[in-house]
Structure formats: C-alpha cells, structure tokens
Amino acid sequence: GDSVTQMEGPVTLSEEAFLTINCTYTATGYPSLFWYVQYPGEGLQLLLKATKADDKGSNKGFEATYRKETTSFHLEKGSVQVSDSAVYFCALSDNGGYQKVTFGTGTKLQVIP
Amino acid sequence: ETGVTQTPRHLVMGMTNKKSLKCEQHLGHNAMYWYKQSAKKPLELMFVYSLEERVENNSVPSRFSPECPNSSHLFLHLHTLQPEDSALYLCASSQGQVTNYGYTFGSGTRLTVV
C-alpha cells in the first residue's frame, strides 16, 4: 500500500537558520503530494502541494519539489522564524475516487530565538 | 475560523460511558473524514463519507460508530472505549479533487479514556 516516511524529530533550529525536512514516499501510480502544518492546539492546515513530477509547491517561504526519480518531497525554508515552530506532516493522495490521503508521522520543528 | 468546527475540544470519559463527537463544516464540501492522531504514529484514517454515504471503514472497532445525517454534519459515537483509544480525533472535509484543494481540518477533540 501507499506509505510516507519522514525524518524523525524534533528538529531544533536557531532563528534565521535553513530548514530541510526530508520526506520520501511509496505509491502506485502518480500520487499528489502535500505538506501540512499543525500548530499547537490546532488541526492540520494545508501548507503546499504538488500534483505532478518536477512541480514545485510554495507558500509562506516554504518550498518542496516533487522528485519522481527519488520518490521524495523534501520541505525547505531559507530562514525560519520562531512562529514556524509546529509539527509538519508530509502526505500523499492516491487520487482515489473518495480522495484518500496517507500521512507521515510528522516532524516537530522548534525554532529558538 | 477554519470552516470545520469540532465539539467538544476536550473529553474525558470512563470505559463504560457513551459519548459523541460532533463535526460541522460550512464550506459546502461533499466529503467528510474521521482521523485518529496518536503520538509517534501516522494519522489513521477511520471513516470516509462521500455524499453522505460511507465509503471506507478502515477496520475500526465497532465501539466507534460514525453517523453522517447530511453533508454538513458528521458524528462519531463512542461506547465502551479502551484506554488505548485515548487520542486526538480529527475531522476533515474536502470538495472535488483533493489533489487540487487538499483537506480542511477541524481543531480536533482530545479524548482521554480513564
């Protein structure tokens, strides 16, 4: 079946540091890929997405590129802020009829001033 | 305001109790979902309703019983739960292709079974 593997956290960075959170996936066919973010005490919010190979999703300074050859969708940000502290989830959609999404375990990011 | 509202935010219940979780969406979406979020585990899809019809039940124990009376409301009825059922229960909705719009999640209900 489909699966998503993320790097284990927590990841602790100083403000303005460069962020990379690794994500690889296993899927049949050509899934769409997502990053969701969960701030403390809240539900998940869609951060960015990519629907086909070589697409780059971007939002709020975050970027991720759909790499079919390496089955990866790593999340990056050039300069993190304290407000970016949250849990980040990589996910894929198998484009099934009822729109099923498979999530990774999440990576907690803590940014310190 | 996320557009998906879950109540209650927190719930503590004994193993012999019966309670219900409620989810309401005001986005005009046509599919709704229940997910279970436990520490150090991927989100687990429990149930999917598309156009008010249940289309997936991922081997969830019968002590969890979903109900979708209309396209805006989704319930999760709970009875004789176990301590390992303690988790954050998330409701989500979607419209059209998830590939285009993704899910919209509620803030979740933090359930503790004692």
Interface residues (C-beta under 8 A of the other chain):
Chain A: V4 S32 F34 Y36 G41 E42 G43 L44 Q45 L46 K49 T51 F89 S93 N95 G97 Y98 Q99 K100 V101 T102 F103 G104 T105 G106
Chain B: T2 V4 Q6 A31 K40 K41 P42 L43 L45 V48 S50 V55 E56 L90 A92 S94 Q97 V98 T99 N100 Y101 G102 Y103 T104 F105 G106 S107 G108
